[in-house]
Amino acid sequence: MTRRRWLMSGAGALVVVLLLVIGALALRPTLPSSDPGSTATTAPQPPDSETLFLPGHDPSPGGFTMTDPADAQGSAVSTRLVLEDGAARTGGTVGLSFDARELASPMWDSEDSNLALTLDELGSPALRFGGNGIDRHVWWTSSDEPAPEWAQATVTPEDLERVAAVAEDVDATVTIDLDLGHDDPARAADMAAHAQKAFGDRLLAVAIGNEPNGFFHANQPQLAVRDATWTPETYQRSLTEYSAALETAAPGLPVAGPGAYDAPWWRAFAESGIPNQRALSLHWYPLWNCEGPASSIANPTVEDLTSPAIRERARSIVGMGAEVAEQHGLPLWMEETGPTSCPGANDTSRTHAQALWTVDYAMTLAELGVERTAFHSTLKACEGGAPMSPICARGTLEEPGKIVQGRTSYLALMMLGGLPEGTVLRPTVSGDGLVSVHAVLGDDGELAIMIVDLRDPSNGAYMTRPVEISAPEGAEAIAPNGWELTLGSRLSGESLDATRSRLADPVPVTGEFAGAPLARSQPLTVPSDPGTVTMLKLDAADAPSPAPSDGGGADAPVS
C-alpha cells in the first residue's frame, strides 16, 4: 500500500490543500480575549497517544522547488535506468526488526500508546521479531507455566494477538523467530501454531533460531548456547527435528532462514531439505569493525558510513547471498540489518548520515534482489537505551513509557514507504559514487526517482551537481509518451553528523520544473545538493492531441 500523501497529485492536490486551509481557518482555536469577562479558551491538545512525535518532519511543506541545473557548478552525473525481468518489487518490503522480547511490550494495541499511529507512517511495513533474545531470554508459554530463571520476557498467545492487532491496523507483514537455543521443538512449534492463528496471512514465515552461526563463536562467548560441536551440519539436523514438530502443530507453515551472516550457514539452510522453505534470510551490519584500523572501511564512523565503498561492499556480500538464493530458487530477505553491530553509541548514532545511508542502502539491496528488509530497532528509551534504533520511547531508561518517537533514520524509512508499488529498476550512475540514483516503476506507470547525495552539506567546497536521468529502458510500452514531473520530496540536514534531519512530504512541483518531461529522446536534468535525498514522482504522460486536419474542425462549413 502506498502512503496516502503519494496519491495527491496535480489539481487534486491543490484542492486538498485549499480544503485543509479553509478547514484550519474555520476550526482555528479561539485565543483568550483581553476582555476580563470573556469565556474564550484555547482548543485542548490531543493526548500523546494520538500524537506523532517525528522531529524534523514537515507534512505540509508547500510547493516543491529546485534550482536551475545550469547554475550547478559541481561535476555532472548521468544515470541510465533499465527495467529487467525478474527484478525485485516494492510495497510493504521495508520496515523494522525487533528483539523477540518486544513481543511482550505493553505498547502493542494499547490505547495509551502511539506506536500503531507511528508505524502507520511507514506505509505497509515489514515487521520482524527475533534478535539474540529469542534463543536466550524469551520464554513462550500457552499454559501459564512459570518462567525459568534465564527468562527476561514471557510471551503468551495474548501478546501475539495484541501485536497482530497492530499489524492489521498498519497493514504490516510479519515474520517471527522461534527459540532454537533451548532445543525444545515442541514449545517452538506451539508458539508457531499460535502465531499462525493470530496473524493469519500476515505471517509470511517463521525462522528456526536467530543467527545460528553465532551459537558458538570464539569472539562472542557471552552469546554461546552450544559448544564446539555445533556446525552447519548439526544445525541441519536441528532444522529437520524442528520442521517435523512444525508440520505437526502448524502444517504448511512457511519457514525462512537461516538469519545468518555467513555463507556456509546460508547453504546449510537452503540444502537442509526441510519442507515449506519460504526464503533465504541474511543479517548484515556493514560497519562491524568496532575498533578497526584507519585503513578499514568498516569502522563505525560517519566517514565510512557515507563512503561509496560501503555500497560496493554491500553489492559484494549481499550479492553472494543473492547467488545462493537463486541457485536454490528462493527469494532473498534481509531480516535484520543496521549501520553497525558495535555495542553502544558511536559516531554514526542518531545522525543525518544514518538517514542518508538508510535510503541508499535499502534501495541498493532492492536492486540486488532483496525482497524484504528490516532495520533492527528497540522500544527502549531514546536516552540511554537505543542509540542506533530508528524508533525509541520518550520516557526514561528505567520507565520508557508507551509513547514513541522517530529518529533521523525513521524519516528515511517514511520516505521509502512513499515509494509506489512496482518494480525496482537497475541504475548505472557515473561519477565518484557520492551521488547515487535509484528508481521504481509503479504498476500504474508512475515513476519514482530517488537521488541520494552523500556529500557533507556543511563542507562549503561541495557544490550543487546536475544529474541527468534517461528514460527507463524496457518501459516504452508502459509509458509510450514518456513521463511528466508532478511531485517532489526532500530529506535534508545541516551536516552529516547533525542529530536531526528534515523530511518534507511529497507536494506538487512548482516553477520551471512543473510538468517537466522525461522521454526516450528527452532526458531530465535536475540539481542535487549535498546531504540530501531528493524523491521525484513522474506520471505517465498522455498521448498528444492530434492536430486538426485540413478538412476543418468545429467551425468547418457543413457540406
C-alpha positions as CSV (number, residue, x, y, z in Angstrom):
1,M,0.0,0.0,0.0
2,T,1.4,3.4,-1.0
3,R,1.2,6.1,1.6
4,R,-1.9,8.3,1.1
5,R,0.0,11.5,0.6
6,W,1.6,10.0,-2.5
7,L,-1.9,9.8,-4.0
8,M,-2.1,13.6,-4.0
9,S,-1.2,15.0,-7.4
10,G,-1.9,17.8,-9.8
11,A,-5.2,19.7,-9.4
12,G,-6.4,17.1,-6.8
13,A,-3.5,18.0,-4.5
14,L,-4.4,21.7,-4.9
15,V,-8.0,21.1,-4.0
16,V,-7.0,19.1,-0.9
17,V,-4.6,21.8,0.2
18,L,-7.3,24.5,-0.2
19,L,-9.8,22.4,1.8
20,L,-7.3,21.9,4.5
21,V,-6.5,25.6,4.7
22,I,-10.2,26.5,4.8
23,G,-10.9,23.9,7.4
24,A,-8.0,25.0,9.5
25,L,-9.2,28.6,9.4
26,A,-12.7,27.5,10.3
27,L,-11.6,25.3,13.2
28,R,-8.8,27.7,14.4
29,P,-8.9,27.7,18.2
30,T,-10.2,30.9,19.8
31,L,-7.5,32.8,21.6
32,P,-8.0,34.2,25.1
33,S,-9.7,37.6,24.9
34,S,-8.3,40.7,26.6
35,D,-11.8,41.2,28.0
36,P,-11.8,40.0,31.6
37,G,-15.3,38.8,31.2
38,S,-14.5,36.7,28.1
39,T,-15.0,32.9,28.4
40,A,-13.0,32.0,25.2
41,T,-10.4,29.3,25.7
42,T,-7.8,27.6,23.5
43,A,-8.6,24.2,21.9
44,P,-7.5,21.2,24.0
45,Q,-4.4,19.4,22.8
46,P,-4.7,15.8,21.7
47,P,-3.3,13.2,24.1
48,D,0.2,11.9,23.4
49,S,-1.3,8.6,22.3
50,E,-2.9,10.4,19.4
51,T,0.2,12.5,18.5
52,L,3.1,11.8,16.1
53,F,6.5,12.7,17.5
54,L,8.7,13.0,14.4
55,P,11.2,15.7,14.9
56,G,12.1,17.3,11.5
57,H,9.0,16.0,9.7
58,D,7.1,18.6,7.7
59,P,3.8,17.1,6.4
60,S,2.7,20.3,4.6
61,P,5.8,22.0,3.1
62,G,4.1,23.9,0.3
63,G,5.3,23.6,-3.2
64,F,8.5,21.7,-4.2
65,T,11.1,23.8,-5.9
66,M,14.5,23.1,-7.5
67,T,17.2,25.4,-8.7
68,D,18.2,25.6,-12.4
69,P,20.7,22.9,-13.2
70,A,22.5,25.4,-15.4
71,D,23.6,27.1,-12.2
72,A,25.0,23.9,-10.7
73,Q,28.8,24.1,-10.6
74,G,29.6,20.6,-9.4
75,S,30.6,17.8,-11.7
76,A,27.7,16.3,-13.7
77,V,26.3,12.9,-13.1
78,S,24.4,10.8,-15.7
79,T,22.1,7.9,-15.0
80,R,20.8,5.0,-17.1
81,L,17.8,3.1,-15.8
82,V,16.8,-0.4,-17.0
83,L,13.6,-2.4,-16.4
84,E,14.8,-6.1,-16.1
85,D,12.8,-9.3,-16.0
86,G,12.5,-10.7,-12.5
87,A,13.5,-7.5,-10.7
88,A,12.5,-7.1,-7.1
89,R,9.3,-5.4,-6.2
90,T,8.4,-2.7,-3.7
91,G,5.3,-2.3,-1.5
92,G,5.5,-3.5,2.2
93,T,9.1,-4.6,1.8
94,V,10.9,-2.2,4.2
95,G,10.4,-1.9,7.9
96,L,11.6,-2.7,11.4
97,S,13.2,-5.7,13.1
98,F,12.6,-6.1,16.9
99,D,14.1,-8.4,19.5
100,A,11.5,-11.0,20.3
101,R,11.4,-9.7,23.9
102,E,9.5,-6.7,22.4
103,L,6.5,-9.1,21.7
104,A,5.7,-8.7,25.4
105,S,5.8,-4.9,25.3
106,P,2.7,-3.1,26.7
107,M,2.8,-0.7,23.8
108,W,1.2,-3.1,21.4
109,D,-2.5,-2.4,20.8
110,S,-2.6,0.0,23.8
111,E,-5.0,3.0,24.0
112,D,-2.2,4.8,25.8
113,S,0.4,4.3,23.1
114,N,1.1,6.0,19.8
115,L,3.1,3.0,18.4
116,A,0.5,2.0,15.8
117,L,0.0,5.6,14.8
118,T,3.7,6.0,14.3
119,L,4.2,2.7,12.4
120,D,1.4,3.6,10.1
121,E,3.7,6.3,8.7
122,L,5.9,3.7,7.1
123,G,3.2,2.5,4.6
124,S,2.5,-1.3,5.0
125,P,5.8,-2.0,6.8
126,A,7.7,-5.2,7.3
127,L,7.8,-6.3,11.0
128,R,10.2,-9.0,12.2
129,F,10.7,-10.3,15.7
130,G,13.9,-12.3,16.6
131,G,17.3,-11.0,17.7
132,N,19.6,-12.5,20.3
133,G,16.7,-12.6,22.8
134,I,14.7,-15.3,21.2
135,D,17.3,-18.0,21.8
136,R,18.5,-16.8,25.2
137,H,15.9,-14.7,27.1
138,V,12.3,-15.3,25.8
139,W,10.0,-17.8,27.5
140,W,7.0,-18.9,25.5
141,T,4.0,-20.4,27.2
142,S,0.4,-21.0,26.2
143,S,-0.5,-22.6,29.5
144,D,0.8,-20.1,32.1
145,E,3.8,-22.1,33.2
146,P,6.2,-20.3,35.5
147,A,9.2,-18.8,33.6
148,P,12.7,-20.2,34.2
149,E,15.4,-18.1,35.7
150,W,17.0,-17.4,32.4
151,A,13.9,-15.7,31.0
152,Q,13.9,-11.9,30.7
153,A,10.5,-11.8,29.0
154,T,7.5,-14.2,28.9
155,V,5.4,-14.2,25.7
156,T,1.9,-15.6,25.6
157,P,-0.8,-16.0,23.0
158,E,-2.4,-12.8,24.2
159,D,0.8,-10.9,23.4
160,L,0.8,-12.3,19.9
161,E,-2.8,-11.2,19.5
162,R,-2.0,-7.7,20.6
163,V,0.8,-7.4,18.1
164,A,-1.4,-8.9,15.4
165,A,-4.0,-6.2,16.0
166,V,-1.4,-3.5,15.3
167,A,-0.2,-5.4,12.2
168,E,-3.7,-5.3,11.0
169,D,-4.1,-1.6,11.7
170,V,-0.9,-0.7,9.8
171,D,-1.2,-3.3,7.1
172,A,2.1,-5.0,8.0
173,T,3.5,-8.3,7.1
174,V,5.2,-10.2,9.9
175,T,8.0,-12.8,10.5
176,I,8.8,-14.4,13.8
177,D,11.8,-16.3,15.0
178,L,11.4,-19.4,17.2
179,D,13.7,-20.5,20.1
180,L,16.3,-22.9,18.9
181,G,18.8,-22.1,21.6
182,H,17.0,-24.1,24.3
183,D,16.4,-27.1,22.0
184,D,12.7,-27.5,22.6
185,P,11.0,-28.2,19.2
186,A,7.6,-28.8,20.8
187,R,7.5,-25.5,22.6
188,A,8.7,-23.7,19.5
189,A,6.1,-25.4,17.4
190,D,3.4,-24.4,19.9
191,M,4.4,-20.7,19.5
192,A,4.4,-21.1,15.7
193,A,0.9,-22.5,15.8
194,H,-0.4,-19.7,17.9
195,A,1.3,-17.1,15.7
196,Q,-0.3,-18.7,12.6
197,K,-3.7,-18.3,14.3
198,A,-3.1,-14.8,15.5
199,F,-1.6,-13.3,12.3
200,G,-3.2,-15.4,9.6
201,D,-1.9,-14.5,6.1
202,R,0.1,-11.6,7.6
203,L,2.6,-14.1,8.9
204,L,4.9,-14.7,6.0
205,A,7.1,-17.2,7.7
206,V,8.8,-18.3,10.9
207,A,12.5,-18.8,11.4
208,I,14.1,-21.6,13.4
209,G,16.5,-19.7,15.6
210,N,18.3,-16.3,15.2
211,E,21.9,-16.3,13.8
212,P,22.7,-19.9,14.4
213,N,26.3,-19.2,13.2
214,G,26.7,-17.3,16.5
215,F,25.5,-20.1,18.8
216,F,29.2,-20.9,19.5
217,H,31.7,-18.2,18.5
218,A,35.1,-17.7,20.0
219,N,34.7,-13.9,19.7
220,Q,31.3,-13.9,21.5
221,P,31.5,-16.3,24.4
222,Q,28.7,-14.4,26.2
223,L,26.3,-15.5,23.5
224,A,27.1,-19.2,23.5
225,V,24.2,-21.6,23.6
226,R,26.1,-24.5,22.1
227,D,29.6,-26.0,22.3
228,A,32.4,-26.5,19.8
229,T,30.5,-29.5,18.2
230,W,28.0,-27.0,16.8
231,T,28.4,-26.8,13.0
232,P,26.3,-26.2,9.9
233,E,25.7,-30.0,9.8
234,T,24.4,-30.2,13.3
235,Y,22.3,-27.1,12.6
236,Q,20.7,-29.0,9.7
237,R,19.8,-31.9,12.0
238,S,18.1,-29.4,14.3
239,L,16.2,-27.9,11.4
240,T,14.9,-31.4,10.5
241,E,13.7,-32.0,14.0
242,Y,12.1,-28.6,14.4
243,S,10.5,-28.9,11.0
244,A,8.8,-32.2,11.9
245,A,7.4,-30.5,15.1
246,L,6.1,-27.6,13.0
247,E,4.4,-29.9,10.5
248,T,2.5,-31.5,13.4
249,A,1.5,-28.3,15.1
250,A,1.2,-25.9,12.2
251,P,1.0,-27.9,8.9
252,G,2.3,-26.0,5.9
253,L,3.6,-23.0,7.8
254,P,6.4,-21.4,5.7
255,V,9.9,-21.3,7.1
256,A,12.7,-18.7,6.4
257,G,16.3,-19.0,7.4
258,P,19.0,-19.1,8.4
259,G,19.1,-15.4,9.5
260,A,22.9,-15.6,9.4
261,Y,25.8,-13.5,8.2
262,D,28.0,-16.4,7.0
263,A,27.7,-18.2,3.6
264,P,28.1,-21.9,4.9
265,W,25.1,-21.4,7.0
266,W,23.1,-19.9,4.1
267,R,23.8,-23.1,2.2
268,A,23.1,-25.3,5.2
269,F,19.5,-23.9,5.4
270,A,18.9,-24.0,1.6
271,E,20.2,-27.6,1.3
272,S,18.6,-28.9,4.5
273,G,15.7,-30.5,2.6
274,I,13.0,-29.2,5.1
275,P,9.6,-28.6,3.5
276,N,7.9,-25.2,3.1
277,Q,11.0,-23.2,2.7
278,R,9.9,-19.6,2.1
279,A,13.0,-17.5,1.7
280,L,16.8,-17.3,2.3
281,S,17.3,-14.7,5.0
282,L,20.5,-12.8,5.7
283,H,21.7,-10.5,8.5
284,W,24.4,-7.9,7.8
285,Y,25.8,-4.8,9.5
286,P,28.3,-3.2,7.2
287,L,30.3,-1.3,10.0
288,W,31.3,-4.3,12.0
289,N,34.9,-3.3,12.8
290,C,34.3,-1.7,16.2
291,E,38.0,-0.9,16.9
292,G,39.5,-1.3,13.5
293,P,42.5,0.4,12.0
294,A,42.1,3.6,10.0
295,S,42.7,1.6,6.8
296,S,39.4,-0.3,7.4
297,I,36.3,0.7,5.5
298,A,34.0,-0.8,8.2
299,N,34.7,1.4,11.2
300,P,31.6,2.9,12.9
301,T,32.3,6.4,11.7
302,V,30.3,8.9,9.6
303,E,33.1,8.9,7.1
304,D,32.9,5.1,6.5
305,L,29.1,5.1,6.6
306,T,28.8,7.6,3.8
307,S,31.6,6.2,1.7
308,P,30.7,4.7,-1.7
309,A,33.0,1.8,-0.7
310,I,30.2,0.6,1.7
311,R,27.7,0.5,-1.1
312,E,30.1,-1.6,-3.2
313,R,30.8,-3.9,-0.2
314,A,27.0,-4.4,0.1
315,R,26.8,-5.4,-3.5
316,S,29.6,-7.9,-3.0
317,I,28.4,-9.5,0.3
318,V,24.7,-9.4,-0.4
319,G,25.3,-10.3,-4.0
320,M,26.8,-13.6,-2.8
321,G,23.6,-14.3,-0.8
322,A,21.6,-13.5,-3.9
323,E,23.6,-16.1,-5.8
324,V,22.9,-18.8,-3.2
325,A,19.2,-17.8,-3.1
326,E,19.0,-18.0,-6.9
327,Q,20.7,-21.4,-7.0
328,H,18.1,-22.8,-4.7
329,G,15.1,-21.0,-6.2
330,L,14.4,-19.0,-3.0
331,P,13.6,-15.3,-2.5
332,L,16.2,-13.3,-0.6
333,W,15.3,-11.4,2.6
334,M,17.4,-9.1,4.8
335,E,15.7,-9.8,8.1
336,E,18.0,-7.9,10.4
337,T,20.3,-5.0,9.5
338,G,21.6,-1.6,10.5
339,P,24.6,0.6,10.2
340,T,26.8,-1.2,12.8
341,S,26.7,-4.2,15.1
342,C,29.1,-2.4,17.5
343,P,27.6,-2.1,21.0
344,G,26.6,1.3,22.5
345,A,26.6,4.7,20.9
346,N,29.2,5.7,18.3
347,D,29.8,8.5,15.8
348,T,27.1,7.2,13.4
349,S,24.3,7.1,16.1
350,R,21.3,9.3,15.5
351,T,22.9,11.2,12.7
352,H,21.7,12.6,9.4
353,A,24.4,10.4,7.8
354,Q,22.4,7.4,9.1
355,A,19.3,8.7,7.4
356,L,21.1,9.2,4.0
357,W,22.7,5.7,4.3
358,T,19.3,4.1,5.1
359,V,17.8,5.2,1.8
360,D,20.8,4.4,-0.3
361,Y,21.3,1.0,1.4
362,A,17.7,-0.1,1.2
363,M,17.5,0.7,-2.4
364,T,20.8,-0.9,-3.2
365,L,19.5,-4.1,-1.5
366,A,16.4,-4.0,-3.6
367,E,18.4,-3.7,-6.8
368,L,20.3,-6.8,-5.7
369,G,17.0,-8.7,-5.5
370,V,16.3,-8.4,-1.7
371,E,12.5,-8.5,-1.4
372,R,12.2,-7.6,2.3
373,T,14.5,-5.5,4.5
374,A,14.0,-4.9,8.3
375,F,16.2,-2.4,10.2
376,H,16.9,-3.6,13.8
377,S,15.1,-1.5,16.4
378,T,14.0,-1.4,20.0
379,L,11.2,0.1,22.0
380,K,13.6,1.2,24.8
381,A,14.2,4.8,25.8
382,C,15.7,7.3,23.4
383,E,18.1,8.5,26.1
384,G,20.5,5.7,27.1
385,G,18.6,2.8,25.7
386,A,18.5,2.7,21.9
387,P,21.4,4.6,20.2
388,M,21.0,3.1,16.7
389,S,17.3,2.4,16.7
390,P,15.1,4.3,14.2
391,I,12.4,4.4,16.8
392,C,12.6,4.8,20.6
393,A,10.4,5.6,23.7
394,R,10.2,9.1,25.0
395,G,10.4,8.1,28.7
396,T,13.3,7.4,30.9
397,L,15.7,4.4,30.7
398,E,14.0,3.0,33.8
399,E,10.5,3.9,32.8
400,P,10.4,4.2,29.0
401,G,6.6,4.5,28.9
402,K,4.3,3.9,25.9
403,I,4.9,6.9,23.7
404,V,7.5,6.6,20.9
405,Q,9.2,8.9,18.5
406,G,11.1,8.6,15.3
407,R,14.7,9.5,14.7
408,T,16.5,10.6,11.6
409,S,16.5,7.1,10.0
410,Y,12.8,6.8,10.8
411,L,12.2,9.8,8.5
412,A,14.3,7.9,5.8
413,L,12.0,4.8,6.3
414,M,9.0,7.1,5.9
415,M,10.4,8.3,2.6
416,L,10.9,4.8,1.4
417,G,7.4,4.0,2.5
418,G,6.2,6.6,0.0
419,L,7.5,4.6,-3.0
420,P,4.8,3.2,-5.3
421,E,4.1,-0.5,-5.5
422,G,6.0,-1.6,-8.5
423,T,9.4,-2.9,-9.9
424,V,12.8,-1.8,-8.9
425,L,14.9,-0.5,-11.9
426,R,18.6,-1.2,-12.3
427,P,20.6,2.0,-12.3
428,T,24.0,2.8,-13.8
429,V,25.4,6.0,-12.4
430,S,28.5,7.9,-13.5
431,G,30.9,9.8,-11.2
432,D,32.6,9.1,-7.9
433,G,29.7,7.3,-6.2
434,L,28.9,10.1,-3.8
435,V,25.7,10.8,-5.7
436,S,23.6,7.7,-6.4
437,V,20.3,7.3,-8.2
438,H,17.6,4.7,-7.6
439,A,14.2,4.3,-9.2
440,V,10.9,2.3,-9.0
441,L,8.5,1.9,-11.9
442,G,5.0,1.7,-10.4
443,D,2.4,-0.8,-11.6
444,D,0.2,2.1,-12.8
445,G,3.0,3.6,-14.9
446,E,4.2,6.2,-12.4
447,L,8.0,6.6,-12.0
448,A,9.7,7.4,-8.6
449,I,13.3,8.5,-8.7
450,M,15.5,8.9,-5.6
451,I,18.7,10.9,-5.8
452,V,21.0,10.3,-2.7
453,D,23.8,12.8,-2.2
454,L,26.2,11.6,0.4
455,R,28.4,14.7,0.5
456,D,28.6,16.8,3.7
457,P,26.4,19.8,3.4
458,S,28.5,21.7,5.9
459,N,31.5,21.5,3.6
460,G,31.5,24.7,1.6
461,A,33.7,23.1,-1.1
462,Y,30.8,21.0,-2.3
463,M,28.6,22.5,-4.9
464,T,25.3,21.5,-6.4
465,R,25.6,18.8,-9.1
466,P,23.5,18.5,-12.2
467,V,22.1,15.0,-12.5
468,E,20.9,13.8,-16.0
469,I,18.4,11.0,-15.9
470,S,17.5,9.0,-19.0
471,A,14.1,7.4,-19.6
472,P,13.9,3.8,-18.3
473,E,14.9,1.3,-21.0
474,G,12.4,-1.6,-21.4
475,A,9.5,0.5,-20.2
476,E,8.4,2.0,-23.5
477,A,5.2,0.0,-23.7
478,I,4.2,1.2,-20.2
479,A,4.6,4.9,-20.9
480,P,4.9,5.3,-24.7
481,N,4.7,9.1,-24.4
482,G,7.2,9.3,-21.6
483,W,6.6,10.9,-18.2
484,E,5.9,14.3,-16.6
485,L,7.3,15.5,-13.3
486,T,4.5,16.1,-10.8
487,L,5.6,15.7,-7.1
488,G,8.7,16.2,-5.1
489,S,10.0,15.4,-1.6
490,R,13.3,16.1,0.1
491,L,15.2,14.7,3.1
492,S,18.0,17.1,4.2
493,G,20.2,18.1,7.1
494,E,22.7,20.7,8.2
495,S,25.7,18.3,8.3
496,L,26.4,14.6,8.1
497,D,26.9,14.4,11.9
498,A,23.8,16.5,12.7
499,T,21.4,14.8,15.2
500,R,18.3,15.9,13.2
501,S,17.1,15.5,9.7
502,R,14.3,17.3,7.9
503,L,11.7,15.5,5.8
504,A,9.4,17.4,3.6
505,D,6.5,15.3,2.4
506,P,5.7,15.0,-1.4
507,V,3.9,18.0,-2.8
508,P,3.4,19.4,-6.3
509,V,6.5,20.6,-8.1
510,T,6.3,24.3,-8.8
511,G,8.3,26.7,-11.1
512,E,10.0,25.7,-14.3
513,F,10.2,22.0,-13.3
514,A,6.4,21.6,-13.1
515,G,5.4,19.1,-15.7
516,A,9.0,18.7,-16.9
517,P,9.1,15.9,-19.4
518,L,11.2,12.7,-19.4
519,A,11.1,10.7,-22.6
520,R,13.3,8.4,-24.7
521,S,14.9,11.2,-26.6
522,Q,14.5,13.8,-23.8
523,P,16.5,13.2,-20.6
524,L,15.6,15.1,-17.5
525,T,18.3,17.1,-15.7
526,V,17.8,18.1,-12.1
527,P,20.0,19.5,-9.4
528,S,21.4,17.6,-6.4
529,D,22.5,19.4,-3.2
530,P,25.0,17.9,-0.7
531,G,23.4,15.9,2.1
532,T,20.0,15.4,0.5
533,V,17.7,12.7,-0.7
534,T,15.5,14.0,-3.5
535,M,12.5,12.0,-4.4
536,L,10.8,12.9,-7.7
537,K,7.5,11.4,-8.8
538,L,6.6,11.4,-12.5
539,D,3.3,10.4,-14.0
540,A,2.9,8.7,-17.4
541,A,2.3,11.4,-20.0
542,D,-0.9,11.4,-22.0
543,A,-0.8,11.0,-25.8
544,P,-0.6,14.3,-27.6
545,S,-3.8,15.5,-29.1
546,P,-4.0,15.1,-32.9
547,A,-3.7,18.2,-35.0
548,P,-6.8,19.3,-36.8
549,S,-7.0,18.1,-40.4
550,D,-7.3,20.4,-43.4
551,G,-10.9,19.1,-43.7
552,G,-11.9,21.5,-41.0
553,G,-12.9,21.4,-37.4
554,A,-15.8,22.6,-35.3
555,D,-16.2,25.7,-37.5
556,A,-15.9,24.0,-40.8
557,P,-18.9,24.5,-43.2
558,V,-21.4,21.7,-43.4
559,S,-21.4,20.1,-46.9
